[in-house]
Amino acid sequence: MIRGRFAPSPTGRMHLGNVYSAVLSYLSARKNGGEWILRIEDLDRQRCKKEYAVQLLDDLAWLGLRWDNFSSDNGGLSPEFFQSNREDFYTAAFQKLCDEGFVYDCFCNRADLHAASAPHASDGTIVYSGKCRNLSEKEKQQLSGRRLPAKRIMVENREIFFYDGHFGRQECNLLHDCGDFVIRRFDGNFSYQLAVVVDDSLMGVSEVVRGRDLIASTFEQLYLYEKIGCNQFPKFFHIPLLLGSDGHRLSKRDKDIDMSFLRNSYTKEELIGKIMFLCGCQQEQQRLSLDEALAVFDWKKMRHDDILFFVA
């Protein structure tokens, strides 16, 4: 059985882009009779707030989205589905990678990364140069007196690929396009990449629907699946991004499209209908219940180009 998931971070009120991803991931899983679970990605304790998580659960419930791991005892979601309560699992995976010699200390700060790195040819992201890969013990001791190290995983100089359910074959060279990447920050917090792989693996997630801006992250996650010894990984479906009318990425700072505005401006049927129109699954904008949206949802109808959204 397909098991999809939605895994938002409670760093503010959800905006239209978050809702769009939630609805499409829900419909994709339900279309095939699958399950859909919710997980709260609150690793960043400085930015994630409990009150945002509570509001997030309420907003999803208002939309009519029903997650299969619902818990009536904890406001809708039991503690094991909050990443802040799952550190033991991440520690075990991290220790396995350390024991097998894949992890090293990195003392580079932000300025070092920009000075010693080359931008990715296609999207401008910084690819780590491997500067700290082969530090001697003496060099590590000297550097540790000035800065706590982050932990990076060494990647191999080889091609890696996957077949995206919407955009087709995706490939890159791990060393030249991804580079060694951080799996634990200098402050001790585990990285998103490690946590999401551990959680999706342990939770039996078999389908991931998310924005196309995370295609590059998929290569790193597939590499981690391999290195922690997990032979099965989800089918990935990346979706075009919703952009503001001026072409900017939607943000939780954009109050004109957050859930407070949306709930005051639309019924849930109007909002779901708008999402289905924007993504290409229906030709005219009209009110739709979730069941009606499920009937018209079709990956073959989904747009491939990013979508400009005008508040109306």
C-alpha positions in Angstrom: 0.0 0.0 0.0 1.1 3.5 -0.8 1.9 5.6 2.2 2.3 9.3 1.5 3.2 12.1 4.0 3.1 15.8 4.6 6.0 17.1 6.8 5.8 20.8 7.4 8.0 22.9 9.7 6.1 25.0 12.3 8.0 28.2 11.8 5.0 30.4 11.1 1.5 30.2 9.7 1.1 28.0 6.6 0.8 29.9 3.3 -0.8 28.9 0.0 2.3 27.1 -1.3 2.3 24.8 1.8 -1.4 24.2 1.4 -0.9 23.4 -2.3 1.7 20.8 -1.4 -0.4 19.3 1.4 -3.5 18.9 -0.8 -1.6 17.4 -3.8 0.3 14.9 -1.6 -3.0 13.9 0.1 -4.8 13.5 -3.2 -1.9 11.5 -4.8 -1.9 9.0 -1.9 -5.7 8.7 -1.6 -6.1 8.3 -5.4 -4.4 4.9 -5.1 -6.2 3.9 -1.9 -3.2 4.7 0.1 -2.5 6.2 3.6 -1.4 9.7 4.3 0.4 10.6 7.4 1.5 13.9 9.0 4.9 14.6 10.6 6.0 17.9 12.2 9.6 18.8 11.3 10.6 20.9 14.3 14.3 20.2 14.5 15.2 23.9 14.5 14.3 24.7 18.0 15.1 28.4 17.6 12.6 28.9 14.8 9.9 26.3 15.4 7.2 27.1 17.9 4.6 24.9 19.6 1.8 27.4 18.9 2.6 27.2 15.1 2.3 23.4 15.2 -1.1 23.7 17.0 -2.3 26.2 14.4 -0.9 24.0 11.6 -3.0 21.0 12.8 -6.1 23.2 13.0 -5.6 24.6 9.5 -5.2 21.1 8.0 -8.3 19.9 9.8 -10.2 22.9 8.5 -9.3 21.9 5.0 -10.8 18.5 5.6 -7.4 16.7 5.3 -7.4 13.6 7.5 -4.1 12.0 8.4 -4.0 8.3 9.2 -1.8 8.8 12.3 -4.4 11.1 13.9 -4.3 11.0 17.7 -7.2 12.2 19.7 -5.1 12.3 22.9 -2.6 14.9 21.8 -4.4 17.6 19.8 -4.3 15.5 16.6 -0.7 14.0 16.5 1.1 11.9 19.0 4.6 12.9 20.2 6.6 10.3 18.1 5.6 12.2 15.0 7.4 15.4 16.1 11.1 15.4 15.0 12.1 17.1 18.2 11.2 13.8 20.0 13.1 11.5 17.7 16.7 12.4 18.4 17.6 8.8 19.5 16.8 7.6 16.0 19.0 10.2 14.3 21.8 9.5 16.7 21.8 5.8 15.9 21.9 6.5 12.2 24.6 9.1 12.6 26.7 6.8 14.7 26.5 4.1 12.1 27.8 6.5 9.5 30.6 7.6 11.8 31.6 4.0 12.6 31.8 3.2 8.9 34.2 6.1 8.3 31.9 8.3 6.2 31.8 11.3 8.5 34.4 14.0 9.1 34.8 17.3 11.1 34.3 20.5 9.1 35.5 23.7 10.7 34.5 26.0 7.8 32.4 29.1 8.5 30.1 30.7 6.0 32.8 33.0 4.5 35.1 29.9 4.1 32.4 28.1 2.2 31.9 30.9 -0.3 35.6 31.5 -0.7 36.5 27.9 -1.3 33.6 26.7 -3.3 32.3 26.8 -6.8 28.6 27.5 -7.6 26.5 24.7 -9.0 26.3 25.1 -12.7 22.5 25.1 -12.9 21.1 26.6 -9.8 23.9 28.6 -8.2 24.0 26.6 -4.9 27.4 26.2 -3.2 29.1 22.9 -3.6 31.6 22.2 -0.8 35.2 21.9 -1.9 36.2 19.2 0.6 38.6 21.5 2.3 38.4 19.7 5.7 38.3 16.2 4.3 41.9 15.3 5.0 42.9 17.5 8.0 45.5 16.0 10.2 44.9 15.5 13.9 47.1 18.4 14.7 45.1 20.7 12.4 41.9 19.5 13.9 43.1 20.3 17.4 44.2 23.8 16.4 40.9 24.5 14.7 38.7 23.1 17.4 40.1 25.7 19.8 38.4 28.4 17.7 35.3 26.8 16.4 33.1 23.7 17.0 33.0 21.5 13.9 30.0 20.5 11.8 29.9 16.9 10.6 29.9 16.2 6.9 29.4 13.0 5.0 31.9 12.1 2.3 30.2 11.5 -1.1 31.6 9.5 -3.9 32.7 10.6 -7.4 29.9 8.9 -9.3 26.6 9.5 -11.1 23.3 9.0 -9.2 19.8 9.2 -10.7 16.2 8.6 -9.9 12.9 8.7 -11.9 10.7 11.5 -10.7 7.0 10.6 -11.0 6.3 14.0 -12.6 9.5 15.3 -14.1 11.1 12.1 -15.2 14.7 11.0 -15.0 16.9 13.2 -12.8 20.7 12.7 -12.5 23.8 14.3 -11.1 27.4 13.6 -10.1 27.5 13.3 -6.3 30.9 14.9 -5.9 30.7 17.7 -8.4 27.0 18.6 -8.1 26.3 17.9 -4.4 29.6 17.7 -2.7 30.1 16.5 0.9 27.1 17.8 2.9 26.4 18.5 6.5 24.5 15.9 8.5 25.0 17.4 11.9 25.5 21.1 12.6 28.1 22.6 14.8 25.5 23.2 17.5 24.7 19.5 17.7 21.4 19.6 15.8 20.9 17.0 13.1 20.4 18.1 9.5 17.1 18.0 7.7 18.7 15.6 5.2 19.5 13.0 7.8 16.3 13.3 9.8 14.0 13.1 6.8 15.7 9.9 5.5 15.6 8.2 8.9 11.9 9.2 9.5 10.6 8.3 6.1 12.4 4.9 6.3 11.1 4.1 9.8 7.6 5.4 9.1 7.3 3.3 5.9 6.8 6.3 3.7 6.6 5.1 0.0 5.6 8.3 -1.7 6.8 11.9 -1.3 5.1 14.8 -3.1 6.9 18.2 -2.6 8.1 21.3 -4.5 10.5 21.0 -7.4 13.0 23.1 -5.5 13.8 20.0 -3.4 14.9 17.9 -6.4 18.6 18.6 -5.6 18.0 17.4 -2.0 16.7 14.1 -3.3 20.2 13.0 -4.5 21.7 13.6 -1.0 18.8 11.7 0.6 19.1 8.7 -1.8 22.8 8.6 -0.9 22.0 8.6 2.8 19.4 5.8 2.3 22.2 3.7 0.7 24.7 4.5 3.4 22.5 3.7 6.4 21.6 0.4 4.8 18.1 1.0 3.6 17.4 -0.7 0.3 13.9 0.8 -0.2 13.2 4.5 -0.6 10.1 6.5 -1.6 8.8 7.3 -5.1 9.3 11.0 -5.5 6.9 13.4 -7.2 8.1 17.0 -7.5 5.6 19.7 -8.3 6.0 23.1 -9.9 6.3 26.0 -7.4 3.6 28.5 -6.7 5.1 32.0 -7.2 3.8 35.5 -6.3 2.5 37.7 -9.1 5.9 39.3 -9.3 7.7 35.9 -9.6 9.0 35.7 -6.0 8.9 32.5 -4.0 6.0 32.4 -1.5 7.0 32.9 2.1 5.4 32.7 5.5 6.2 36.4 5.7 3.7 37.0 2.9 0.6 37.7 5.0 -1.7 38.2 2.0 -1.6 34.4 1.2 -1.2 32.9 4.7 -3.9 30.7 6.2 -5.3 33.5 8.2 -6.1 35.5 5.0 -7.1 32.4 3.1 -9.6 31.2 5.7 -11.1 34.6 5.9 -11.3 35.0 2.2 -12.3 31.5 0.9 -14.4 28.5 1.9 -12.4 25.3 1.9 -14.2 24.2 -1.3 -13.2 27.5 -3.0 -9.6 27.1 -1.9 -9.3 23.4 -3.0 -10.9 24.4 -6.3 -8.4 27.1 -6.8 -5.5 24.7 -6.1 -6.9 22.2 -8.6 -7.2 25.0 -11.2 -3.7 26.4 -10.6 -2.0 23.0 -10.9 -3.9 22.1 -14.2 -6.2 19.4 -13.0 -9.3 21.4 -14.0 -9.8 23.9 -16.8 -12.1 26.3 -14.9 -11.9 27.6 -11.4 -14.8 26.2 -9.4 -15.6 25.0 -5.9 -14.6 21.5 -5.2 -15.0 19.2 -2.2 -12.0 16.9 -1.5 -13.9 14.0 -3.0 -14.6 16.0 -6.2 -10.9 17.0 -6.3 -9.9 13.4 -5.9 -12.1 12.6 -9.0 -10.3 15.1 -11.2 -6.8 14.7 -9.8 -4.4 13.3 -12.5 -0.6 13.5 -12.6 -0.9 13.6 -16.4 -2.8 16.9 -16.2 -0.4 18.5 -13.8 1.6 21.5 -15.1 5.4 21.4 -15.3 6.1 25.1 -15.3 6.0 27.2 -12.2 2.7 28.9 -11.4 2.2 32.6 -10.9 -0.5 33.3 -8.3 -2.6 36.4 -8.2 -4.6 37.2 -5.2 -8.2 37.5 -6.2 
